[in-house]
């Protein structure tokens, strides 16, 4: 049994004389290279903010236990236990890791190092976001699009570092980041 093709179906084979030949299939275009969201100067801001804030925090850590819940939280950190309700499970695991990672010093000091690390990293991340956000803001304002890229980079770095350091050296942030407390995590 023969199957007939409908008359409107395209016939394959060589084109008739006088008709232009179809071009060969073109390869797909090369993928567009998308620039990374964060630039090198944004990462520089993160590193500078983190290093400055963490250095200050390490130099001003409480030497041992402080008031309030620090004794209970320190004991829970050492044994990977759960302190009073609601238990703070993420904080308990995070602080226990710092008691294992840092092999010297008292348990209270090791937990405080972890607390100060988390707070300093938060300040660095704020600096990173402000640096990138200010660049995006500058790119979005028509009058500022003609700005020299060096000036834009300088403005972004200054804004990012200022934001990160202002957060890190705020009175509340500083006092909660150098003692055993779950707030900085």
RABELLIN-V663852 format. One record per helix or strand of 2 or more residues. SS is the DSSP state (h for helix, s for strand). FROM is the first residue (numbers start at 1). TO is the last residue. If there is no record, write none. Layout:
ss->[SS	SS]
from->[FROM	FROM]
to->[TO	TO]
//
This chain:
ss->[h	h	h	h	h	h	h]
from->[40	70	89	107	142	149	171]
to->[59	78	101	140	144	168	177]
//
